[in-house]
Amino acid sequence: MWWWSPQDADWWVTLVLLLVNAAVIIAAAVTIPRKRRPTTALAWLLTIFLIPYLGFLIFLLFGTNHLSSTRRRKQAEIDRIIRDATKSIDHEVVMPSDPDWIAPLVNLSRELSSIPVVPGNRITLLSSYDRSFTQIAREIDAAEERVHMLYYTLAYDEVTKPVFDALERAVQRGVSVRVLYDHIGSIRYSGYRQMKRRLKEIGCEHRPVLSIWPWQGGLQRIDLRNHRKMVIIDDRTAFMGSQNLIDRRYHQNASGDAERRWKDLFLQVDGPIAAAVNGVFMSDWFGETNEQLVSPDEMRPFREPLVEPSDERERSRYLCQLIPSGPGYEHENNLRIFNQLIYSAKERITIASPYLVPDDSLLYAITTAAQRGVEVTLYVSEVGDQFFAFHAQRSYYESLLEAGVRIRLYRRPYILHSKHLTVDDAVALVGSSNMDMRSFTLNAELMMLVCSEEFVERMREVENGYRQRSHELTLEEWRARPIAGRAFDNIARLTSVLQ
């Protein structure tokens, strides 16, 4: 056509690109703020506005912190089964009359996760890293029907070998064994290939959770992870907490100058709550395999009381409630429980968390508690293993110290990896969840609420052990740190809203 020229083509291409760019910006401005924190939404909008096409691609990969609608429907189906099977328990459990804030806390947890509070449980604290594997292997050797296992990091090495050997013996005597392991959480460690080969030799059913390969897990945000750690034997015994199944030196410095060793807390729980832990496992199994193991009959152990032991020392019974959370749920279950607990405190709060990168609501809850006279103590590691999370955490120290929070640094080369919180002399919360944005929105986590003054006393002994191996950080000391460290901390803090 005689009136067409290459310059006209360039003009039309430019116009189309401008229109597409405008459409992307308008669509982002309308849709991104929905159900997101303002800070998170603003960070994503700035990313898309400043680098329109690359920013939009990054948002498509990392901007959705929910699992697929299919997986969420599966989670809702499991929740419905658990709620229907346990609906009469709420009317039978006698809640402590003091303090009066426990009943609302338990009701909130029930509403969020469908899991009721159940009495009649025994708890053994396993603070020795290697000996906990020996105890798990011993219980697996006593299994009669089934063993279920899920770990964020699962590796085969000399320390974990007894557990794998016990799994093999269980399979050989006809016990049903199912194993889940987080794909990214396990694949990056040297024992991964040996672990897969060993599970195949054992002959048990095993699957990666949230596989990064689209043909295994479908298209999803690749950094959504299952951070839970649990083992369940015959619905009578369960293990849960912060400890992975791997040698505790798995994150030692590449230079080898100083070995980093993990300090964890794992629990063995015997009683009806073990069935609840198994319900969480079966929910994860359903999500990965489409095999639904949960039924009302599976929930019967909730209602079956333990046989009273003859040993007086073993007669303690605790009121317990599980709090699963993660991208399969509509609400940030763990964050809501953390906040509710902290605002309920009257006298004392003790927090142990390797990664404390709070959102505004949690930061206000902690600082407000300290400002109204509650004794708040925070145990964190002197040295971290995750660069951005560690420096983002440090950026909050000044605000916490100014509010009156006491910060105690667990001495290197150990990483304090335990995750728990105690409130007054009434309640303890123990499990796998950190207090950071990743654990609130991206990770599947599992915490357990224990309503017992006696159990809180036992947790105080654990906390006293931390105190002996830590030193207190003062506001003056912190303000005197090098400028370069402050810069790293502040930059890392900016990344926390996108984690």
C-alpha positions as CSV (number, residue, x, y, z in Angstrom):
1,M,0.0,0.0,0.0
2,W,1.5,3.3,-1.1
3,W,0.8,5.2,2.1
4,W,2.4,2.6,4.5
5,S,6.0,3.1,5.6
6,P,8.4,1.3,8.1
7,Q,8.1,4.4,10.3
8,D,4.3,3.8,10.6
9,A,5.0,0.2,11.6
10,D,7.3,1.4,14.4
11,W,4.6,3.8,15.6
12,W,2.0,1.0,15.7
13,V,4.3,-1.3,17.6
14,T,5.1,1.4,20.1
15,L,1.4,2.1,20.6
16,V,0.6,-1.6,21.1
17,L,3.4,-1.9,23.6
18,L,2.2,1.2,25.5
19,L,-1.4,-0.1,25.6
20,V,-0.3,-3.6,26.8
21,N,1.9,-1.9,29.4
22,A,-1.0,0.3,30.6
23,A,-3.3,-2.8,30.6
24,V,-0.8,-4.7,32.8
25,I,-0.5,-1.8,35.2
26,I,-4.2,-1.2,35.5
27,A,-4.9,-5.0,36.0
28,A,-2.1,-5.1,38.6
29,A,-3.4,-2.1,40.5
30,V,-6.9,-3.6,40.6
31,T,-6.1,-7.2,41.5
32,I,-2.8,-7.3,43.5
33,P,-4.1,-5.4,46.6
34,R,-6.9,-8.0,47.0
35,K,-6.4,-10.0,50.2
36,R,-2.8,-8.8,50.6
37,R,-1.1,-6.7,53.2
38,P,-0.7,-3.1,51.9
39,T,3.1,-3.4,52.2
40,T,3.2,-6.6,50.2
41,A,0.9,-5.2,47.5
42,L,2.9,-2.0,47.2
43,A,6.1,-3.9,46.8
44,W,4.6,-6.0,44.0
45,L,3.1,-3.0,42.3
46,L,6.4,-1.1,42.4
47,T,8.2,-4.1,40.9
48,I,5.7,-4.3,38.0
49,F,5.7,-0.5,37.5
50,L,9.5,-0.2,37.4
51,I,10.2,-3.3,35.3
52,P,6.8,-4.0,33.6
53,Y,7.3,-7.2,31.7
54,L,10.0,-8.8,33.9
55,G,8.1,-7.7,37.0
56,F,4.9,-9.2,35.7
57,L,6.6,-12.5,35.0
58,I,8.2,-12.6,38.5
59,F,4.7,-11.9,39.9
60,L,3.2,-14.8,38.0
61,L,6.0,-17.1,39.3
62,F,6.0,-15.9,43.0
63,G,3.0,-13.6,43.5
64,T,0.4,-16.2,44.5
65,N,0.9,-17.6,48.0
66,H,-2.0,-20.1,47.8
67,L,-1.9,-23.7,46.6
68,S,-4.0,-24.6,43.6
69,S,-7.8,-24.6,44.0
70,T,-7.8,-28.4,43.7
71,R,-5.4,-28.7,46.6
72,R,-7.4,-26.3,48.7
73,R,-10.6,-28.2,48.0
74,K,-8.9,-31.3,49.2
75,Q,-7.8,-29.5,52.4
76,A,-11.4,-28.3,53.0
77,E,-12.7,-31.8,52.4
78,I,-10.3,-33.3,55.1
79,D,-11.2,-30.5,57.5
80,R,-14.9,-31.3,57.0
81,I,-14.4,-35.0,57.8
82,I,-12.4,-34.2,60.9
83,R,-15.0,-31.6,62.1
84,D,-17.9,-34.0,61.5
85,A,-16.1,-36.9,63.2
86,T,-15.2,-34.8,66.3
87,K,-18.1,-32.4,66.6
88,S,-19.3,-33.9,70.0
89,I,-15.8,-33.6,71.6
90,D,-16.2,-29.8,72.2
91,H,-19.1,-30.4,74.6
92,E,-17.2,-33.0,76.6
93,V,-13.9,-31.3,77.2
94,V,-13.6,-29.5,80.5
95,M,-11.6,-26.3,79.9
96,P,-9.5,-24.7,82.7
97,S,-11.4,-21.9,84.4
98,D,-8.2,-19.9,85.0
99,P,-7.1,-18.1,83.0
100,D,-10.3,-17.1,81.3
101,W,-8.6,-16.4,77.9
102,I,-7.8,-20.1,77.2
103,A,-11.3,-21.0,76.1
104,P,-11.5,-18.2,73.4
105,L,-8.0,-19.3,72.2
106,V,-9.1,-22.9,71.8
107,N,-12.3,-21.8,70.0
108,L,-10.2,-19.7,67.6
109,S,-7.9,-22.6,66.8
110,R,-10.9,-25.0,66.3
111,E,-12.5,-22.5,63.9
112,L,-9.3,-22.1,61.9
113,S,-8.2,-25.7,61.6
114,S,-11.3,-27.9,62.5
115,I,-9.2,-29.8,65.0
116,P,-10.6,-29.9,68.6
117,V,-8.7,-29.7,71.9
118,V,-8.4,-33.1,73.4
119,P,-7.4,-34.2,76.9
120,G,-5.5,-37.3,78.1
121,N,-2.1,-36.8,76.4
122,R,1.4,-37.5,77.6
123,I,4.4,-35.5,76.3
124,T,8.1,-36.4,76.3
125,L,10.6,-33.6,75.5
126,L,13.4,-34.7,73.2
127,S,16.1,-32.0,73.3
128,S,19.0,-34.3,72.5
129,Y,19.4,-34.2,68.7
130,D,20.8,-37.7,68.0
131,R,19.0,-39.5,70.8
132,S,15.6,-38.5,69.3
133,F,16.4,-40.6,66.3
134,T,17.0,-43.6,68.5
135,Q,13.6,-43.0,70.2
136,I,11.8,-42.8,66.9
137,A,13.4,-46.0,65.7
138,R,12.4,-47.7,68.9
139,E,8.8,-46.7,68.4
140,I,8.8,-47.7,64.8
141,D,10.0,-51.2,65.9
142,A,6.9,-51.4,68.0
143,A,4.5,-50.5,65.2
144,E,1.8,-53.0,64.5
145,E,-0.3,-51.5,61.7
146,R,1.2,-48.4,60.1
147,V,4.0,-45.8,60.2
148,H,3.5,-42.3,58.6
149,M,6.4,-39.9,58.2
150,L,6.8,-36.4,56.8
151,Y,9.9,-34.2,57.0
152,Y,10.9,-30.9,55.4
153,T,14.4,-32.2,55.2
154,L,14.9,-36.0,54.9
155,A,18.4,-37.4,54.3
156,Y,20.1,-40.8,54.7
157,D,23.3,-40.6,56.6
158,E,25.1,-42.3,59.5
159,V,23.0,-40.5,62.1
160,T,19.6,-41.2,60.5
161,K,20.4,-44.7,59.4
162,P,18.7,-46.3,62.5
163,V,15.4,-44.8,61.5
164,F,15.6,-46.1,57.9
165,D,16.6,-49.5,59.2
166,A,13.6,-49.5,61.5
167,L,11.3,-48.6,58.6
168,E,12.7,-51.6,56.7
169,R,12.0,-53.9,59.5
170,A,8.5,-52.6,59.8
171,V,7.8,-53.2,56.1
172,Q,9.2,-56.7,56.4
173,R,6.8,-57.6,59.1
174,G,3.8,-56.3,57.2
175,V,3.4,-52.8,58.6
176,S,2.1,-50.2,56.1
177,V,4.8,-47.4,55.8
178,R,4.2,-44.1,54.0
179,V,6.9,-41.4,53.7
180,L,6.6,-37.8,52.5
181,Y,9.5,-35.4,52.1
182,D,9.6,-31.8,50.9
183,H,11.2,-31.7,47.5
184,I,13.3,-28.5,47.8
185,G,13.8,-29.0,51.5
186,S,15.5,-32.3,50.8
187,I,17.0,-32.2,47.4
188,R,19.7,-29.6,48.3
189,Y,21.5,-31.8,50.8
190,S,24.1,-34.5,50.1
191,G,22.0,-37.4,51.5
192,Y,19.1,-36.9,49.1
193,R,20.1,-39.5,46.5
194,Q,21.0,-42.0,49.1
195,M,17.7,-41.3,50.8
196,K,15.6,-42.0,47.7
197,R,17.6,-45.1,46.9
198,R,17.2,-46.4,50.5
199,L,13.4,-45.8,50.5
200,K,13.2,-47.8,47.3
201,E,15.2,-50.6,48.8
202,I,12.9,-50.6,51.9
203,G,9.9,-51.0,49.6
204,C,7.6,-48.4,51.4
205,E,5.4,-45.9,49.6
206,H,7.1,-42.5,49.3
207,R,6.5,-39.2,47.5
208,P,8.1,-35.8,47.3
209,V,5.8,-33.0,48.6
210,L,5.2,-29.9,46.4
211,S,7.6,-31.1,43.7
212,I,9.3,-28.4,41.7
213,W,8.7,-30.5,38.5
214,P,5.4,-29.5,36.8
215,W,4.8,-33.1,35.7
216,Q,4.7,-34.2,39.4
217,G,3.1,-31.3,41.2
218,G,1.5,-29.2,38.5
219,L,2.1,-25.5,38.0
220,Q,2.4,-23.6,41.3
221,R,4.6,-21.1,43.1
222,I,7.9,-23.0,43.4
223,D,8.8,-21.6,46.8
224,L,5.6,-22.9,48.5
225,R,7.0,-25.5,50.9
226,N,5.9,-28.1,53.4
227,H,7.9,-27.3,56.5
228,R,6.3,-29.9,58.9
229,K,8.2,-32.6,60.7
230,M,6.3,-35.5,62.1
231,V,6.2,-39.3,62.6
232,I,3.1,-41.2,63.6
233,I,3.0,-44.8,64.8
234,D,-0.4,-46.6,64.9
235,D,-2.3,-43.4,65.9
236,R,-1.0,-44.0,69.5
237,T,2.3,-42.1,69.3
238,A,3.5,-39.2,67.3
239,F,6.6,-37.1,67.0
240,M,6.6,-33.5,66.0
241,G,8.6,-30.3,66.5
242,S,11.5,-28.4,64.8
243,Q,14.0,-31.2,64.1
244,N,14.6,-32.5,60.6
245,L,15.8,-36.1,59.8
246,I,19.4,-35.3,59.0
247,D,22.8,-35.0,60.6
248,R,22.8,-31.9,62.8
249,R,25.9,-30.6,61.0
250,Y,24.2,-30.3,57.7
251,H,24.7,-26.5,57.4
252,Q,28.3,-26.3,58.5
253,N,30.4,-23.6,57.0
254,A,31.8,-24.3,53.6
255,S,35.3,-23.3,54.9
256,G,35.0,-25.9,57.7
257,D,36.3,-23.3,60.2
258,A,33.5,-23.8,62.6
259,E,30.8,-26.4,62.5
260,R,27.3,-25.1,62.8
261,R,25.2,-27.4,64.8
262,W,21.4,-27.3,65.2
263,K,19.7,-27.0,68.6
264,D,16.2,-28.4,68.2
265,L,13.2,-29.4,70.3
266,F,11.2,-32.5,69.3
267,L,8.2,-33.9,71.2
268,Q,6.9,-37.4,71.6
269,V,3.1,-37.3,72.2
270,D,1.1,-40.3,73.3
271,G,-2.6,-40.2,73.4
272,P,-5.6,-39.0,71.4
273,I,-3.7,-36.1,69.9
274,A,-1.6,-38.6,67.9
275,A,-4.6,-39.2,65.7
276,A,-4.8,-35.5,65.0
277,V,-1.2,-35.5,63.9
278,N,-2.0,-38.4,61.6
279,G,-5.0,-36.4,60.3
280,V,-2.6,-33.7,59.2
281,F,-0.3,-36.3,57.5
282,M,-3.2,-37.9,55.7
283,S,-4.3,-34.4,54.5
284,D,-0.8,-34.0,52.9
285,W,-0.9,-37.5,51.5
286,F,-4.2,-36.8,49.9
287,G,-2.8,-33.6,48.3
288,E,0.1,-35.5,46.7
289,T,-1.4,-38.8,45.8
290,N,-5.2,-38.3,45.5
291,E,-5.5,-41.2,47.9
292,Q,-7.9,-40.3,50.7
293,L,-7.0,-42.1,53.9
294,V,-9.1,-40.0,56.2
295,S,-12.5,-41.3,57.2
296,P,-14.7,-41.0,60.3
297,D,-13.3,-44.4,61.5
298,E,-9.8,-43.0,61.2
299,M,-10.8,-40.3,63.8
300,R,-11.8,-42.9,66.4
301,P,-8.6,-42.6,68.4
302,F,-9.6,-39.1,69.3
303,R,-12.2,-40.6,71.5
304,E,-10.4,-43.6,72.9
305,P,-8.9,-42.9,76.3
306,L,-5.5,-44.2,77.2
307,V,-5.1,-47.1,79.6
308,E,-4.0,-45.6,82.9
309,P,-0.3,-46.5,83.4
310,S,0.9,-48.0,86.7
311,D,3.9,-45.7,87.0
312,E,3.0,-42.6,89.0
313,R,5.5,-40.5,87.2
314,E,3.7,-41.2,83.9
315,R,0.3,-40.1,85.1
316,S,0.5,-36.6,83.8
317,R,-2.2,-35.8,81.2
318,Y,-2.2,-32.7,79.1
319,L,-4.9,-30.8,77.2
320,C,-3.6,-30.4,73.7
321,Q,-4.7,-29.0,70.4
322,L,-3.0,-29.0,67.0
323,I,-2.7,-25.9,64.8
324,P,-1.8,-26.7,61.2
325,S,-1.3,-23.8,58.9
326,G,-0.1,-23.0,55.4
327,P,-1.1,-22.0,51.9
328,G,-3.8,-24.7,51.9
329,Y,-5.7,-22.7,54.4
330,E,-7.6,-19.5,53.7
331,H,-6.3,-17.8,56.9
332,E,-2.8,-17.5,58.4
333,N,-3.6,-19.8,61.3
334,N,-0.3,-19.6,63.0
335,L,0.0,-15.8,62.9
336,R,-3.5,-15.4,64.4
337,I,-2.7,-17.8,67.2
338,F,0.6,-16.1,67.9
339,N,-1.1,-12.7,68.1
340,Q,-4.0,-14.0,70.3
341,L,-1.6,-15.6,72.7
342,I,0.6,-12.6,73.0
343,Y,-2.3,-10.2,73.6
344,S,-3.7,-12.5,76.2
345,A,-0.5,-12.5,78.3
346,K,-0.6,-10.9,81.7
347,E,2.8,-11.6,83.2
348,R,5.4,-13.3,81.1
349,I,6.1,-14.3,77.4
350,T,9.1,-16.3,76.3
351,I,9.7,-16.8,72.6
352,A,12.3,-19.1,70.9
353,S,12.5,-18.6,67.1
354,P,15.4,-18.9,64.7
355,Y,13.8,-16.5,62.3
356,L,11.8,-13.6,63.8
357,V,10.7,-11.4,60.9
358,P,7.3,-10.2,62.0
359,D,4.6,-8.4,60.1
360,D,3.2,-5.2,61.6
361,S,0.5,-7.1,63.6
362,L,3.0,-9.4,65.3
363,L,5.5,-6.6,65.9
364,Y,2.8,-4.5,67.6
365,A,1.6,-7.4,69.6
366,I,5.1,-8.1,71.0
367,T,6.1,-4.5,71.6
368,T,2.7,-3.7,73.1
369,A,3.0,-6.6,75.6
370,A,6.4,-5.3,76.7
371,Q,5.1,-1.7,77.0
372,R,2.2,-2.7,79.2
373,G,4.5,-4.4,81.7
374,V,4.6,-8.1,80.5
375,E,8.1,-9.6,80.8
376,V,9.0,-10.5,77.2
377,T,12.1,-12.5,76.5
378,L,13.2,-13.5,73.0
379,Y,15.8,-16.2,72.3
380,V,17.4,-16.1,68.9
381,S,20.7,-17.3,67.4
382,E,23.9,-15.2,67.6
383,V,24.7,-16.4,64.1
384,G,22.2,-17.3,61.3
385,D,22.2,-19.8,58.4
386,Q,19.9,-17.8,56.1
387,F,21.5,-14.6,55.0
388,F,18.4,-12.5,54.2
389,A,16.2,-13.9,57.0
390,F,19.0,-13.4,59.5
391,H,19.7,-9.8,58.6
392,A,16.0,-8.9,58.2
393,Q,15.5,-10.3,61.8
394,R,18.3,-8.1,63.1
395,S,16.6,-5.0,61.6
396,Y,13.9,-5.4,64.3
397,Y,16.1,-5.6,67.3
398,E,16.3,-1.9,68.0
399,S,12.5,-1.5,68.0
400,L,12.1,-4.5,70.2
401,L,14.8,-3.4,72.7
402,E,13.4,0.1,72.9
403,A,10.0,-1.4,73.8
404,G,11.6,-3.3,76.6
405,V,11.9,-6.8,75.1
406,R,14.9,-8.7,76.4
407,I,16.8,-10.3,73.6
408,R,19.2,-13.2,74.4
409,L,21.6,-14.5,71.7
410,Y,22.3,-18.2,71.7
411,R,26.0,-18.6,71.3
412,R,27.7,-19.7,68.1
413,P,28.4,-22.1,66.5
414,Y,25.0,-23.4,67.5
415,I,21.9,-22.4,65.6
416,L,18.9,-22.3,68.0
417,H,16.4,-23.9,65.7
418,S,13.7,-24.6,68.3
419,K,10.3,-22.9,67.8
420,H,8.1,-22.4,70.8
421,L,6.3,-19.8,72.9
422,T,5.2,-19.9,76.5
423,V,2.7,-17.5,78.0
424,D,2.3,-16.9,81.8
425,D,2.2,-20.2,83.6
426,A,-0.7,-21.4,81.5
427,V,0.0,-22.3,77.9
428,A,2.9,-23.5,75.7
429,L,3.0,-23.5,71.9
430,V,5.6,-25.8,70.3
431,G,6.2,-27.0,66.7
432,S,7.7,-26.2,63.3
433,S,6.7,-22.6,62.6
434,N,9.1,-19.7,62.6
435,M,7.8,-16.2,63.3
436,D,8.4,-14.8,59.8
437,M,6.5,-14.0,56.6
438,R,7.5,-17.3,55.0
439,S,6.1,-19.4,57.8
440,F,2.9,-17.3,57.9
441,T,2.1,-17.4,54.2
442,L,4.3,-19.8,52.2
443,N,5.1,-22.8,54.4
444,A,2.8,-25.6,55.6
445,E,3.5,-25.7,59.4
446,L,2.4,-27.6,62.5
447,M,2.2,-26.3,66.0
448,M,0.7,-27.8,69.2
449,L,-1.0,-25.9,71.9
450,V,-0.6,-27.4,75.4
451,C,-2.8,-25.9,78.2
452,S,-1.0,-27.0,81.4
453,E,0.8,-25.2,84.1
454,E,2.9,-28.4,84.7
455,F,4.0,-28.5,81.1
456,V,4.9,-24.8,81.1
457,E,7.2,-25.5,84.1
458,R,8.9,-28.2,82.0
459,M,9.3,-25.7,79.2
460,R,10.8,-23.2,81.6
461,E,13.6,-25.7,82.3
462,V,14.3,-25.8,78.5
463,E,14.3,-22.0,78.4
464,N,16.7,-21.9,81.4
465,G,19.1,-24.1,79.5
466,Y,19.0,-21.6,76.6
467,R,19.7,-18.8,79.1
468,Q,22.9,-20.5,80.3
469,R,24.2,-20.7,76.8
470,S,23.3,-17.2,75.7
471,H,24.2,-13.6,76.4
472,E,21.8,-10.7,76.6
473,L,21.9,-8.0,73.9
474,T,21.7,-4.5,75.2
475,L,20.3,-1.4,73.3
476,E,23.7,0.4,73.7
477,E,25.6,-2.6,72.3
478,W,23.2,-2.8,69.4
479,R,23.3,0.8,68.5
480,A,27.2,0.7,68.4
481,R,27.3,-2.0,65.7
482,P,29.1,-1.2,62.4
483,I,27.3,0.9,59.8
484,A,27.8,-1.8,57.1
485,G,25.8,-4.3,59.3
486,R,23.0,-1.8,59.7
487,A,22.9,-1.3,55.9
488,F,22.6,-5.1,55.3
489,D,19.9,-5.4,57.9
490,N,17.8,-2.6,56.4
491,I,18.1,-3.9,52.8
492,A,17.2,-7.4,53.9
493,R,14.2,-6.0,55.7
494,L,12.8,-4.7,52.4
495,T,12.8,-8.2,51.0
496,S,10.8,-9.7,53.8
497,V,7.4,-8.6,52.4
498,L,8.0,-10.6,49.2
499,Q,9.3,-13.8,51.0
